[in-house]
Amino acid sequence: MKTMTCRALGGPCDLEHRGATADEVIKAQDAHLKEAADGGDAAHQPAREAMRARWRHPKRSMDWYRDTKAAFAALPED
């Protein structure tokens, strides 16, 4: 298991997401951003919109995805 924060994934806070793969952490971040933005947290709204755009246009978002996977791979195991 490895840990990345909301901030490390482009969000505004230090909530930690743990997962065995980068994809698990990315999905946890997506759920966190959705919950925060839907709950009225304006600080998370820009990150939520950016994440939604990545899901809608995955080919254009490959740089972010590759960078995130590389950052995850470089992390030590928890």
Backbone as a ProteinNet text record, in pm:
[ID]
protein_1_A
[PRIMARY]
MKTMTCRALGGPCDLEHRGATADEVIKAQDAHLKEAADGGDAAHQPAREAMRARWRHPKRSMDWYRDTKAAFAALPED
[TERTIARY]
84.8	0	89.2	39	107.2	3.5	53.2	-34.2	-0.7	-104.6	-90.1	-197.5	-165.5	-262.8	-346.1	-456.7	-541.5	-456.7	-373.2	-289.1	-191.5	-132.7	-38.4	-106.5	-237.6	-315	-383.9	-349.9	-403.5	-514.5	-547.1	-653.3	-599.6	-687.2	-647.7	-618.5	-632.4	-616.9	-517.2	-494.7	-396.5	-458.5	-584.1	-646.6	-564.8	-537	-456.7	-543.9	-502.5	-566.8	-464.8	-506.9	-418	-468.9	-372.3	-410.4	-291.9	-322	-217.9	-170.4	-254.2	-218.1	-250.1	-187.4	-216.3	-363.2	-418.6	-558.9	-652.2	-621.6	-704.2	-700.6	-582.5	-567.4	-638	-626.6	-693.6	-844.5	-897.7	-1041.9	-1087	-1003.3	-1035.7	-1036.7	-941.8	-937.9	-1062.6	-1102.1	-1221.9	-1343.9	-1359.4	-1472.4	-1465.2	-1346.4	-1327.7	-1365.2	-1317.9	-1348.7	-1498.1	-1560.9	-1705.7	-1780.8	-1746	-1812.6	-1792.5	-1670.1	-1639.9	-1712.2	-1704.7	-1768.6	-1920.2	-1976.2	-2121.2	-2167.8	-2077.9	-2109.4	-2091.7	-2054.6	-2042.9	-1904.5	-1803.3	-1666.8	-1610	-1612.3	-1568.5	-1420.3	-1339.4	-1195.8	-1169	-1255.6	-1237.2	-1300.3	-1382.7	-1453.9	-1361.2	-1256.1	-1169.1	-1101.8	-1058.3	-996.2	-1098.4	-1221.4	-1329	-1355	-1361.5	-1383.8	-1268.3	-1145.5	-1029.5	-1034.9	-1074	-1084.1	-1194.7	-1306.3	-1415.8	-1371.4	-1294.9	-1245.6	-1151.2	-1069.8	-978.7	-1057.6	-1164.9	-1246.3	-1316.6	-1356.7	-1426.6	-1333.2	-1207.4	-1110.6	-981.6	-988.7	-872.5	-748.3	-763.3	-644.3	-569.4	-642.1	-577.9	-517.5	-559	-514.1	-402.2	-350.6	-248.8	-123.3	-84.9	33.7	12.4	-104.8	-135.2	-136.7	-198.7	-209.5	-71	12.5	148.3	228.8	219.7	292.4	245.8	115.9	61.1	104.9	101.6	146.8	295.2	376.2	519.8	543.3	469	482.2	441.9	335.2	291.7	398.5	453.7	556.2	680.1	711.1	830.4	812.3	688.6	660.4	706.3	748.5	779.2	650	659	543.9	516.2	387.2	347.9	382.8
-118.1	0	124.3	226.3	354.4	463.2	582.2	692.2	815.9	880.4	1010.7	1101.8	1228.8	1324.1	1385	1441.8	1516	1622.5	1693	1799.4	1744.2	1628.4	1567.7	1530	1510.2	1472.7	1593.6	1713.8	1834.3	1901.2	1849	1906.3	2005	2060.9	2166	2122.8	1994	1956.1	1841	1803.4	1699.7	1566.6	1543	1413.8	1305.5	1197.9	1089	981.7	937.6	826.2	714	592.8	477.3	377.1	310.7	209	124.4	10.7	-79.6	-38	38	83.5	232.5	294.6	435.5	452.4	357.5	367.4	369.1	291.2	291.9	429.4	488.9	619.5	726.9	718.5	814.6	804.8	686	668.7	720.2	700.6	753.4	906.4	964.9	1110.8	1161.5	1092.3	1131.4	1131.4	1025.9	1016.7	1127.6	1154.3	1259.6	1395.8	1425.1	1554.5	1569.5	1462.1	1466	1494.3	1420.6	1438.3	1579.8	1628.5	1761.5	1869.9	1860.9	1962.7	1957.4	1837.4	1824.4	1874.4	1868.5	1917.6	2068	2135	2280.5	2333.7	2248	2291.9	2357.7	2490.7	2566	2546.1	2517.2	2497.5	2374.5	2275.7	2152.9	2159.1	2258.9	2266.7	2271.9	2355.4	2356.8	2221	2155.4	2023.4	1921.5	1932.9	1842.8	1861.2	1985.6	2012.1	1959.9	1975.4	1923.9	1771.9	1705.1	1559.2	1515.4	1581.8	1547	1562.1	1665.4	1686.1	1572.7	1525.9	1414	1287.8	1261.4	1142.4	1154.2	1276.5	1296.4	1289.2	1327.8	1335.3	1263.8	1131.8	1058.2	1068.8	1077.9	1087.6	1217.7	1325.9	1454.9	1459	1369.3	1370.5	1270.1	1210.2	1105.9	1158	1282.4	1336.1	1337.2	1386.4	1388.2	1246	1155.8	1017	952.7	970.2	912.4	973.3	1104.7	1171.1	1120.2	1101.9	1053.2	909.3	826.1	687.5	682.1	768	771.2	818.3	920.8	969.6	860.2	787.8	678.3	570	532.9	427.7	465.3	594	639.5	644	632.9	638.8	510.8	522.8	401.8	332.7	206	130.1	177.5	184.3	223.1	112.8
0	0	0	-70.1	-75.3	-48.9	-13.6	21.6	-60	-112.6	-178.4	-119.9	-109	-55.4	-167.3	-126.9	-219.7	-290.6	-214.9	-269.9	-373.9	-348.2	-442.3	-573.3	-566.2	-684.8	-748.9	-703.1	-762.7	-685.4	-568.8	-485.7	-384.4	-302	-208.6	-64.7	-32.6	108.3	124.2	246.8	276.9	316.9	279.3	305.1	235.7	305.7	249.8	187.5	69	-1.1	-7.2	32.5	30.3	-72.2	-139	-234.5	-274.7	-332.7	-381.4	-519.5	-591.1	-725.3	-737.5	-836.8	-863.8	-900.5	-973.3	-1013.2	-893.3	-790.3	-669.3	-602.9	-597.4	-534.7	-617.8	-749.5	-837.7	-821.2	-813	-794.4	-658.5	-555.9	-422.9	-426.2	-498.4	-511.6	-583.9	-688.4	-762.8	-671.3	-591.3	-498.4	-393.4	-342.1	-241.7	-299.7	-421.3	-482.5	-507.6	-552.1	-577.2	-447.4	-343	-213.9	-159.3	-165	-111.9	-191.9	-323.9	-408.1	-394.8	-393.6	-377.1	-240.9	-143.5	-9.7	5.4	-104.2	-100.5	-72.1	-71.2	-44.9	-171	-173.8	-291.7	-321.2	-221.1	-243.5	-329.5	-321.9	-399.2	-538.6	-564.4	-692	-814	-815.6	-933.8	-959.8	-854.5	-870.3	-918.5	-870.5	-915.4	-1064.6	-1108.7	-1250.8	-1335.7	-1287.5	-1360.5	-1369.1	-1260.8	-1261.4	-1356.9	-1353.8	-1445.2	-1590.2	-1619.7	-1756	-1796.8	-1701.6	-1732.7	-1763.9	-1690.6	-1716.8	-1852.4	-1887.9	-2015.8	-2136.1	-2116.4	-2226.6	-2188.5	-2173.6	-2122.8	-2211.3	-2340.9	-2427.4	-2403.1	-2383	-2354.9	-2215.1	-2128.7	-1989.5	-1962.2	-2063.8	-2043.7	-1975.2	-1997.6	-1929.4	-1778.9	-1733.6	-1590.4	-1534.7	-1608.7	-1564.6	-1553.8	-1655	-1650.9	-1537.1	-1519.3	-1410.4	-1274.2	-1258.8	-1132.3	-1106.5	-1209.9	-1193.4	-1158.2	-1219.1	-1188.8	-1045.1	-1002	-864.1	-765.7	-796.6	-710.7	-704.9	-819.7	-825	-744.3	-738.9	-666.3	-515.4	-469.7	-325.6	-256.4	-129.5	-52.8	-10.8	12.9	65.1	207	243.7	380.4	477.6
[MASK]
++++++++++++++++++++++++++++++++++++++++++++++++++++++++++++++++++++++++++++++

